[in-house]
Amino acid sequence: MTGFDLLAIILSITLAIFLILAIILTIYLIRIVRQVQTVMNQAESTVDLIKSSVKSLTSVGIPRSAFRFFTELLSKKSEMHSKGKKSK
């Protein structure tokens, strides 16, 4: 066995080890990417749910704030009216 043959065997073994490691790391990378995609899909659906909830709350919130404004206005008006009757 010559030095060239020994060097070829060592190089082949080293390349085989790196190939096996690359395959294993690629498998782990694919698993991580799938998990990240799952998390991203869940986050997207959560954001969509929150967005629709906020949209429905704002559509209900505008009439509610108008109603609150008018009830406060009426209560102030009735307080002013009742104070006016008491002073007469």
Secondary structure as a PSIPRED ss2 file (coil, helix, strand):
# PSIPRED VFORMAT (PSIPRED V4.0)

   1 M C   1.000  0.000  0.000
   2 T C   1.000  0.000  0.000
   3 G H   0.000  1.000  0.000
   4 F H   0.000  1.000  0.000
   5 D H   0.000  1.000  0.000
   6 L H   0.000  1.000  0.000
   7 L H   0.000  1.000  0.000
   8 A H   0.000  1.000  0.000
   9 I H   0.000  1.000  0.000
  10 I H   0.000  1.000  0.000
  11 L H   0.000  1.000  0.000
  12 S H   0.000  1.000  0.000
  13 I H   0.000  1.000  0.000
  14 T H   0.000  1.000  0.000
  15 L H   0.000  1.000  0.000
  16 A H   0.000  1.000  0.000
  17 I H   0.000  1.000  0.000
  18 F H   0.000  1.000  0.000
  19 L H   0.000  1.000  0.000
  20 I H   0.000  1.000  0.000
  21 L H   0.000  1.000  0.000
  22 A H   0.000  1.000  0.000
  23 I H   0.000  1.000  0.000
  24 I H   0.000  1.000  0.000
  25 L H   0.000  1.000  0.000
  26 T H   0.000  1.000  0.000
  27 I H   0.000  1.000  0.000
  28 Y H   0.000  1.000  0.000
  29 L H   0.000  1.000  0.000
  30 I H   0.000  1.000  0.000
  31 R H   0.000  1.000  0.000
  32 I H   0.000  1.000  0.000
  33 V H   0.000  1.000  0.000
  34 R H   0.000  1.000  0.000
  35 Q H   0.000  1.000  0.000
  36 V H   0.000  1.000  0.000
  37 Q H   0.000  1.000  0.000
  38 T H   0.000  1.000  0.000
  39 V H   0.000  1.000  0.000
  40 M H   0.000  1.000  0.000
  41 N H   0.000  1.000  0.000
  42 Q H   0.000  1.000  0.000
  43 A H   0.000  1.000  0.000
  44 E H   0.000  1.000  0.000
  45 S H   0.000  1.000  0.000
  46 T H   0.000  1.000  0.000
  47 V H   0.000  1.000  0.000
  48 D H   0.000  1.000  0.000
  49 L H   0.000  1.000  0.000
  50 I H   0.000  1.000  0.000
  51 K H   0.000  1.000  0.000
  52 S H   0.000  1.000  0.000
  53 S H   0.000  1.000  0.000
  54 V H   0.000  1.000  0.000
  55 K H   0.000  1.000  0.000
  56 S H   0.000  1.000  0.000
  57 L H   0.000  1.000  0.000
  58 T H   0.000  1.000  0.000
  59 S H   0.000  1.000  0.000
  60 V H   0.000  1.000  0.000
  61 G H   0.000  1.000  0.000
  62 I H   0.000  1.000  0.000
  63 P H   0.000  1.000  0.000
  64 R H   0.000  1.000  0.000
  65 S H   0.000  1.000  0.000
  66 A H   0.000  1.000  0.000
  67 F H   0.000  1.000  0.000
  68 R H   0.000  1.000  0.000
  69 F H   0.000  1.000  0.000
  70 F H   0.000  1.000  0.000
  71 T H   0.000  1.000  0.000
  72 E H   0.000  1.000  0.000
  73 L H   0.000  1.000  0.000
  74 L H   0.000  1.000  0.000
  75 S H   0.000  1.000  0.000
  76 K H   0.000  1.000  0.000
  77 K H   0.000  1.000  0.000
  78 S H   0.000  1.000  0.000
  79 E H   0.000  1.000  0.000
  80 M H   0.000  1.000  0.000
  81 H H   0.000  1.000  0.000
  82 S H   0.000  1.000  0.000
  83 K H   0.000  1.000  0.000
  84 G H   0.000  1.000  0.000
  85 K H   0.000  1.000  0.000
  86 K H   0.000  1.000  0.000
  87 S H   0.000  1.000  0.000
  88 K C   1.000  0.000  0.000
